[in-house]
Amino acid sequence: MESRRRERAWGNTSLKLSDYDFHLPEERIAQAPAPERDLSRLLVVHRDTGARDHRRFRDILDYLSPGDLLVLNDTKVIPARLYGTRQTGARIEVLLLEETERDSWVCLVRPGRKAPVDTVISFGEGFSGRVEEVLSDGSRVIRLTSTAEPTMAAIARYGELPLPPYIQAKAEDPGRYQTVYAREEGAVAAPTAGLHFTPALLEAARAKGVEIAHVTLHTGMGTFKPVSAEDLTAHEMHAERYCLGAETVEAVARTKARGGRVIAVGTTAVRTLEHCASSGELKAGSGETRIFIYPGYRFKVVDALVTNFHLPKSTLLMLVSAFADQKRPGMTGGRELMLETYAEAIALDYRFYSFGDATLML
């Protein structure tokens, strides 16, 4: 609890949840990705002036300079949604959230009332789970058993990618809900700002003199948990596992030394870097973070940000509002700038959230 207080001590206690509300027409929430990753739209926000440019994502190269550093989150979404049957033959759905120890997972179960302790659920031949504990929030601890193959292989065989709850249709191409550089399995939600990059676009960035480094933050379904407290300081972030390697710390140091910009791709990359710099110095390490970034925060590492459009009253909108504040001393605040930007995006038919378009905040 003390670490959580330290991560939030800089916040402005007067901030209210209702300050981050706006009208988002339902049809603006993208239900499928763009036909090609880098043909999604890109709204470029110049934080210092408030000016905005309207481009395609592949045009991001025009805004990158030799000596800059792109920091990508290389987490990989696992097929965490499993469908099974109880001993009675009744169907049941299980969503894996976090592996707390080998083969033991915190899960959401539907219908939960049909899954008390000791319930055995069969997912496929030789692959089953047993409910070991019911937690206070209604989630379950389920121990998985696979006799025919390793457990992760069984999950890959029988599971489905867990698309966000606001996407109604099944993904026609599940690979489009993975970044092209995903490699570290463990997320149950994609770091969606990175979905716009193609191998060719990343190679073109390297050819321009842009360095590329990675962090890992395994995004959980808690990222979709709504903020319920009107006083933002009462909100508790979900814990997410991260890893920041020494090579990325060194890449950041090189970039700062040569006057380049650290450009985080996605809010997950931002949260990893800023959490690991909470002491004032960026340090390699791994563990869990609950860092909650909202206006009042002073960024220590990140100089520019690639991110998608976020939902009303979301912690992600609060983070980008805090980032917009950084270059606006004495001017209209970051929250106002982002709400103006989002209103313009809605008027111009930009697509929001996971499969939607992107912003580049300079």
C-alpha positions as CSV (number, residue, x, y, z in Angstrom):
1,M,0.0,0.0,0.0
2,E,2.9,2.4,0.7
3,S,4.2,2.0,-2.8
4,R,0.8,2.8,-4.2
5,R,0.7,6.0,-2.1
6,R,4.2,7.0,-3.4
7,E,3.1,6.4,-7.0
8,R,0.1,8.7,-6.5
9,A,1.5,11.4,-4.1
10,W,1.9,14.0,-6.9
11,G,-1.8,13.9,-7.9
12,N,-4.2,16.9,-7.8
13,T,-6.8,16.0,-5.3
14,S,-9.3,18.4,-6.8
15,L,-9.6,16.4,-10.1
16,K,-13.0,15.0,-10.8
17,L,-14.0,12.0,-12.9
18,S,-16.7,14.1,-14.6
19,D,-14.0,16.4,-16.0
20,Y,-13.1,13.6,-18.4
21,D,-16.5,12.9,-19.9
22,F,-17.4,13.6,-23.5
23,H,-20.0,12.3,-25.9
24,L,-18.7,9.5,-28.0
25,P,-21.2,8.2,-30.6
26,E,-21.3,4.4,-30.6
27,E,-20.5,4.2,-34.3
28,R,-17.1,5.8,-33.7
29,I,-15.9,2.8,-31.8
30,A,-14.1,0.7,-34.4
31,Q,-15.3,-2.9,-34.7
32,A,-12.6,-4.1,-37.1
33,P,-9.1,-2.9,-38.0
34,A,-8.2,-0.8,-41.1
35,P,-7.6,-2.9,-44.2
36,E,-3.9,-2.3,-43.8
37,R,-2.2,-1.6,-40.5
38,D,-0.4,1.6,-41.5
39,L,-3.3,3.0,-43.5
40,S,-5.2,3.9,-40.3
41,R,-5.5,7.6,-39.8
42,L,-3.0,9.6,-37.7
43,L,-4.0,12.8,-35.8
44,V,-0.8,14.7,-34.9
45,V,-1.1,17.0,-31.8
46,H,1.5,19.7,-31.3
47,R,1.2,20.2,-27.5
48,D,3.1,23.5,-27.4
49,T,0.8,25.3,-29.9
50,G,-2.3,23.1,-29.9
51,A,-2.0,22.7,-33.7
52,R,-3.2,19.5,-35.2
53,D,-2.3,17.7,-38.5
54,H,-4.4,15.0,-40.2
55,R,-2.3,12.3,-41.9
56,R,-2.1,8.5,-42.4
57,F,-0.2,6.4,-40.0
58,R,2.6,5.6,-42.4
59,D,3.3,9.4,-42.5
60,I,4.6,9.1,-39.0
61,L,8.1,8.9,-40.5
62,D,7.8,12.6,-41.4
63,Y,7.7,13.4,-37.7
64,L,10.6,11.1,-36.6
65,S,14.2,12.4,-36.6
66,P,17.6,10.7,-36.6
67,G,18.6,10.0,-33.0
68,D,15.0,9.5,-31.8
69,L,14.1,6.3,-29.9
70,L,10.9,4.3,-30.4
71,V,10.0,2.3,-27.3
72,L,7.7,-0.7,-28.1
73,N,5.8,-3.0,-25.7
74,D,6.5,-6.5,-27.0
75,T,3.9,-8.3,-24.9
76,K,1.9,-11.0,-26.8
77,V,-1.8,-11.7,-26.2
78,I,-2.6,-15.2,-25.2
79,P,-5.8,-17.0,-26.3
80,A,-7.2,-16.5,-22.8
81,R,-10.9,-17.1,-23.4
82,L,-11.7,-20.8,-22.8
83,Y,-15.1,-22.5,-23.2
84,G,-15.7,-25.7,-21.3
85,T,-18.3,-27.9,-19.6
86,R,-19.0,-28.7,-16.0
87,Q,-19.5,-32.3,-14.7
88,T,-23.3,-31.8,-15.4
89,G,-22.6,-31.0,-19.1
90,A,-23.5,-27.3,-18.6
91,R,-21.5,-24.8,-20.7
92,I,-19.2,-22.4,-18.9
93,E,-16.8,-19.6,-20.0
94,V,-13.5,-18.8,-18.4
95,L,-11.3,-15.8,-19.0
96,L,-7.7,-16.2,-17.8
97,L,-6.5,-13.0,-16.2
98,E,-3.2,-13.7,-14.5
99,E,-1.0,-16.7,-13.8
100,T,0.0,-16.3,-10.1
101,E,2.0,-19.5,-10.0
102,R,2.6,-22.3,-12.5
103,D,-0.7,-23.4,-14.0
104,S,-2.7,-21.5,-11.3
105,W,-4.7,-18.6,-12.8
106,V,-6.9,-15.8,-11.5
107,C,-10.0,-16.0,-13.8
108,L,-13.3,-14.5,-14.6
109,V,-16.0,-17.2,-14.9
110,R,-19.4,-16.9,-16.5
111,P,-21.8,-17.9,-15.0
112,G,-19.9,-17.5,-11.8
113,R,-22.6,-18.8,-9.5
114,K,-22.2,-22.2,-11.3
115,A,-18.5,-22.4,-10.3
116,P,-18.0,-22.9,-6.6
117,V,-14.8,-24.3,-5.1
118,D,-14.0,-27.8,-6.4
119,T,-15.9,-27.3,-9.6
120,V,-14.1,-29.2,-12.4
121,I,-14.3,-27.7,-15.9
122,S,-13.3,-29.7,-19.0
123,F,-12.0,-27.7,-21.9
124,G,-10.8,-30.5,-24.2
125,E,-9.2,-33.9,-24.3
126,G,-6.9,-34.1,-21.3
127,F,-7.3,-30.4,-20.5
128,S,-9.3,-29.3,-17.5
129,G,-9.4,-26.8,-14.6
130,R,-10.4,-27.0,-11.0
131,V,-11.8,-24.0,-9.0
132,E,-9.6,-23.7,-5.9
133,E,-10.7,-20.4,-4.5
134,V,-13.4,-17.7,-4.9
135,L,-12.0,-14.2,-4.4
136,S,-13.7,-11.3,-2.8
137,D,-14.3,-9.6,-6.2
138,G,-16.0,-12.7,-7.6
139,S,-13.1,-13.9,-9.7
140,R,-11.8,-17.5,-9.3
141,V,-8.4,-19.1,-8.8
142,I,-8.4,-22.1,-11.2
143,R,-5.6,-24.7,-11.4
144,L,-5.2,-26.0,-15.0
145,T,-4.2,-29.5,-15.8
146,S,-3.1,-30.8,-19.2
147,T,-2.1,-34.5,-19.6
148,A,-1.5,-34.6,-23.4
149,E,0.7,-31.5,-23.8
150,P,2.2,-28.5,-21.9
151,T,-0.5,-26.3,-20.4
152,M,0.3,-23.3,-22.6
153,A,0.1,-25.5,-25.7
154,A,-3.3,-26.6,-24.5
155,I,-4.4,-23.0,-24.0
156,A,-3.2,-22.2,-27.5
157,R,-5.1,-25.2,-28.9
158,Y,-8.5,-24.6,-27.2
159,G,-8.5,-20.9,-26.3
160,E,-9.6,-17.8,-28.3
161,L,-8.1,-14.3,-28.3
162,P,-10.1,-12.2,-25.8
163,L,-11.2,-9.1,-27.8
164,P,-12.3,-6.1,-25.7
165,P,-15.9,-6.1,-24.5
166,Y,-17.0,-3.3,-26.8
167,I,-16.1,-5.3,-29.9
168,Q,-19.2,-7.3,-30.9
169,A,-17.9,-9.5,-33.7
170,K,-15.3,-12.3,-33.7
171,A,-12.0,-11.3,-35.2
172,E,-11.8,-12.5,-38.8
173,D,-8.0,-12.4,-38.6
174,P,-6.9,-12.9,-34.9
175,G,-3.3,-11.9,-35.9
176,R,-4.5,-8.3,-36.4
177,Y,-5.0,-8.2,-32.6
178,Q,-1.3,-8.7,-32.2
179,T,1.5,-6.3,-32.9
180,V,4.0,-7.5,-35.5
181,Y,6.7,-7.5,-32.8
182,A,4.8,-9.4,-30.1
183,R,7.0,-12.0,-28.5
184,E,6.5,-12.2,-24.7
185,E,3.4,-14.2,-24.0
186,G,1.2,-13.0,-21.0
187,A,-1.2,-10.2,-22.0
188,V,-5.0,-10.6,-22.2
189,A,-5.4,-7.3,-24.0
190,A,-3.2,-5.9,-26.8
191,P,-1.0,-2.8,-26.6
192,T,-3.1,-1.4,-29.4
193,A,-1.0,1.7,-30.3
194,G,1.5,-0.7,-31.8
195,L,-1.0,-2.4,-34.1
196,H,-0.4,0.3,-36.7
197,F,3.2,-0.6,-37.3
198,T,4.3,-2.9,-40.1
199,P,7.8,-4.5,-40.5
200,A,8.4,-2.3,-43.4
201,L,7.5,0.9,-41.5
202,L,9.8,-0.1,-38.6
203,E,12.6,-0.9,-41.0
204,A,12.1,2.5,-42.7
205,A,12.4,4.2,-39.2
206,R,15.7,2.4,-38.6
207,A,17.0,3.4,-42.0
208,K,16.2,7.0,-41.0
209,G,18.4,6.7,-37.9
210,V,15.7,6.0,-35.4
211,E,16.7,3.5,-32.7
212,I,14.1,0.9,-31.5
213,A,13.9,-0.6,-28.0
214,H,11.4,-2.7,-26.1
215,V,9.7,-3.0,-22.8
216,T,7.2,-5.7,-21.7
217,L,4.0,-4.9,-19.8
218,H,1.4,-7.6,-19.8
219,T,-1.9,-5.8,-20.2
220,G,-4.7,-7.2,-18.2
221,M,-8.5,-6.9,-18.5
222,G,-8.4,-4.5,-15.7
223,T,-7.4,-1.9,-18.3
224,F,-11.1,-1.9,-19.3
225,K,-12.3,-1.5,-15.7
226,P,-14.2,1.8,-15.4
227,V,-13.3,4.5,-12.9
228,S,-16.1,4.6,-10.4
229,A,-14.8,7.2,-7.9
230,E,-15.6,10.9,-8.7
231,D,-12.5,11.8,-6.8
232,L,-9.7,10.4,-8.9
233,T,-7.3,10.0,-6.0
234,A,-9.7,7.3,-4.6
235,H,-9.2,5.1,-7.7
236,E,-7.0,2.1,-7.4
237,M,-5.3,0.9,-10.6
238,H,-5.1,-2.8,-11.4
239,A,-1.7,-4.4,-11.1
240,E,0.2,-5.3,-14.3
241,R,3.4,-7.2,-14.7
242,Y,6.3,-5.5,-16.4
243,C,9.9,-6.0,-17.4
244,L,12.4,-3.3,-18.3
245,G,15.8,-4.6,-19.5
246,A,19.2,-3.0,-19.1
247,E,19.5,-2.6,-22.9
248,T,16.5,-0.4,-23.0
249,V,17.7,1.7,-20.1
250,E,21.0,2.1,-22.0
251,A,19.1,3.1,-25.2
252,V,17.2,5.8,-23.3
253,A,20.4,7.2,-21.8
254,R,22.0,7.3,-25.3
255,T,19.0,9.0,-26.7
256,K,18.9,11.7,-24.0
257,A,22.7,12.2,-24.3
258,R,22.5,12.9,-28.1
259,G,19.4,15.2,-27.8
260,G,17.0,12.8,-29.3
261,R,13.4,12.1,-28.1
262,V,12.1,9.1,-26.3
263,I,8.9,8.2,-28.1
264,A,6.7,5.7,-26.3
265,V,4.4,3.6,-28.4
266,G,1.3,3.2,-26.2
267,T,0.3,4.1,-22.7
268,T,1.7,0.7,-21.5
269,A,5.2,1.7,-22.6
270,V,4.7,5.1,-20.9
271,R,3.6,3.4,-17.6
272,T,6.5,1.0,-17.7
273,L,9.1,3.7,-18.3
274,E,7.7,6.2,-15.8
275,H,7.2,3.5,-13.1
276,C,10.8,2.4,-13.5
277,A,11.9,6.1,-13.2
278,S,9.9,6.8,-10.0
279,S,13.1,7.3,-8.0
280,G,14.2,9.9,-10.5
281,E,16.6,7.6,-12.3
282,L,15.5,5.0,-14.9
283,K,16.4,1.6,-13.6
284,A,16.0,-1.9,-15.1
285,G,13.8,-4.4,-13.3
286,S,10.6,-6.4,-13.3
287,G,7.6,-6.7,-11.1
288,E,4.1,-5.2,-10.9
289,T,3.1,-1.6,-11.4
290,R,-0.1,0.2,-10.4
291,I,1.1,3.7,-11.4
292,F,-1.8,6.0,-12.1
293,I,-0.9,9.0,-14.3
294,Y,-3.2,12.0,-14.4
295,P,-2.7,15.8,-14.6
296,G,-0.2,17.0,-12.0
297,Y,2.2,14.3,-12.9
298,R,5.7,15.3,-14.3
299,F,7.1,13.0,-16.9
300,K,10.7,11.9,-16.3
301,V,11.4,9.9,-19.4
302,V,8.9,10.1,-22.2
303,D,9.2,13.0,-24.7
304,A,6.5,12.0,-27.3
305,L,3.7,9.5,-27.4
306,V,1.9,7.4,-30.0
307,T,-1.5,6.2,-28.8
308,N,-5.0,5.4,-29.9
309,F,-8.2,7.4,-29.1
310,H,-9.5,6.6,-25.6
311,L,-13.0,6.2,-24.1
312,P,-14.7,8.9,-21.9
313,K,-13.8,8.8,-18.2
314,S,-11.0,6.4,-18.8
315,T,-7.6,6.4,-17.0
316,L,-6.0,6.4,-20.4
317,L,-7.7,9.7,-21.3
318,M,-6.4,11.1,-18.0
319,L,-2.8,9.9,-18.9
320,V,-2.8,11.7,-22.3
321,S,-4.3,14.8,-20.6
322,A,-1.4,14.8,-18.2
323,F,1.0,14.4,-21.1
324,A,-0.6,17.2,-23.0
325,D,0.0,19.5,-19.9
326,Q,3.7,19.1,-20.2
327,K,4.3,21.7,-22.9
328,R,1.6,24.2,-22.0
329,P,2.8,26.4,-19.1
330,G,0.4,29.3,-18.7
331,M,-1.9,28.0,-21.5
332,T,-5.1,26.1,-21.7
333,G,-4.6,22.8,-19.8
334,G,-3.9,19.4,-21.3
335,R,-7.4,18.2,-20.5
336,E,-9.0,21.0,-22.5
337,L,-6.6,20.4,-25.4
338,M,-7.4,16.7,-25.5
339,L,-11.2,17.2,-25.3
340,E,-10.9,19.7,-28.2
341,T,-8.8,17.2,-30.1
342,Y,-11.3,14.4,-29.5
343,A,-14.3,16.6,-30.5
344,E,-12.5,17.4,-33.8
345,A,-11.7,13.7,-34.3
346,I,-15.3,12.7,-33.8
347,A,-16.5,15.4,-36.2
348,L,-14.0,14.1,-38.8
349,D,-15.0,10.5,-38.4
350,Y,-11.9,9.2,-36.8
351,R,-12.3,5.7,-35.4
352,F,-11.8,5.1,-31.6
353,Y,-10.1,2.6,-29.3
354,S,-8.4,-0.7,-29.9
355,F,-9.0,-1.2,-33.7
356,G,-9.3,2.6,-34.3
357,D,-7.0,5.3,-35.5
358,A,-4.0,6.8,-33.8
359,T,-2.6,10.1,-32.3
360,L,1.0,11.3,-32.2
361,M,1.6,13.7,-29.4
362,L,4.7,15.8,-29.9
